[in-house]
Amino acid sequence: MAKSASKNAKIKDAKASAEAKNWTKVIKAVRSPKTGAYTFKEQIVHKDKVKDFLAQK
């Protein structure tokens, strides 16, 4: 007979998934001054810090 997941494990997974929903992957196109080609800067940031990340140069 297979073991069933304990109640505590389910609660921890629910907390982790709720915490993970506060993070966002942000992709920003950055133009190279030397060649003029675009490169992409990716970062995972907290949802409250997205505007700060996009405002950076």
Secondary structure, DSSP 4 states (H G I P E B T S, - for coil): -PPPPPHHHHHHHHHHHHHHTTEEEEEEEEE-TTT--EEEEEEEEEGGGHHHHHH--
